[in-house]
Amino acid sequence: MSTTGPGSDPTDPRYSLANERTFLAYERTAVGLLVAAVGALHLLQDSWAEYALGIGLLVAAAVTSVVGWQRFQQADAAIRDGRPLPRGIGVPVVVVSVLVLSVLAGLSVLV
């Protein structure tokens, strides 16, 4: 990674643009989860399982948005300082969210 010094703009803008695309992918995912939450809360039957699914989707949307922003900030600081990118918690959070939402979706079908 080529930079001009700690805290400065990268000399190669591809790194910053790639970081921005990754952030926007997190935000698109959060919007999709939000739309699914609204659909689950308003279109499905009124039972505790559908309510739990809708709330779970809503929480997943919020968490995805926050994790994406944090990841963007960490990567941006690392790019500007010429450090390696931090590992981050994005992937484990998404995996756990998908597993929990899968269980909630299964419960909403069974109940």
N, C-alpha and C positions, 0 to 999 in steps of 0.2 A: 504494500500500500504506500503510495507516494503522497506525502503531505509537505507543506512548507514549514511546519513547526507545530508545537503543542497549541491546541485551541484554534488553529487557523483553518481556513477553507482548504479542502482537499484540492490538489492540483489536477486530479482526474475526477470529473464530476460523476462518472459512472457509479462510483461507490455510493454517493449520496442519493442518486436517482434510484438505485437498486434498493436502498434502505427505505426510500419513500414508497416504492411499489409494494414492498413487504408490508409496510404500515397500512397502506390502502387495502391490501388483501385482508388484513385483520379486520379493518373497518367494514368491508363488504360482508365478511362472515358475520360480524356483529349485527349488521342490518338484516341479513337473512334470518338470523336467529330471532330478532325482534319481530319480524313479519310472521314467522312461525308461531311465536308466543301470542301475538294478537289473534291469529287464526285459531289457535288451540283454545284460547280463553273465550272467544266469541262464537265460534262455529261448532265446537264439539258439545256433546251432551253435558249437562251440569252434574258432574260427579266429582268426588274427591280426586280420582285418578287423573281426569282431564285438567282439573284445577292445578294439581301438582305438576303435570307436564307443562302447562302454560307458565307457571311460576319458574320451573326449572329452566325453560327456554329463555325467559326474561333474565334470570340471573346469569345464565351462560352468555347472553348478549352483552350484559354489562361487564362481566369478567373478561370476555374476549376483547372488548374495546379498551379496557384499562391495561390489560397485558400487552396489547399491540402498541399502545402509547408508550408504556415503559420500555418495551423492546426497542422502539424507534429512538427514544432518548438515549438509551445505553449504547446502541450501535452508533448513533451520531457522534456521541462523545468519543467513542473508541476510534472512529474514522478520523475525526479531527485531531486526535492526539497521536495517531499512528500506532495505536495498540491493537492487539488481536481482539476480535469481536467476543463479547462475553457469551457464555453458554445460554443463559436465559431460562425461563420456566415455561415458555409458550407451548412447547410440544407436550410436556407432561400434563399441563392444564387442559389442553384440548383433548387429549386422550381420556383423561378422567371425566371430563364433561360429556364426551360422546358415550362413554360407558353408562354414566348416570342417566343421561337422556334416553338411552336405549332401554334401560330398565323401566323408566317412567312411561315410555311409549308402549312397552309390552304390558305394563299394568293397566294402562288406559284402554287397551284392546280387550284384556281379559275381564275387566270389571264392568 
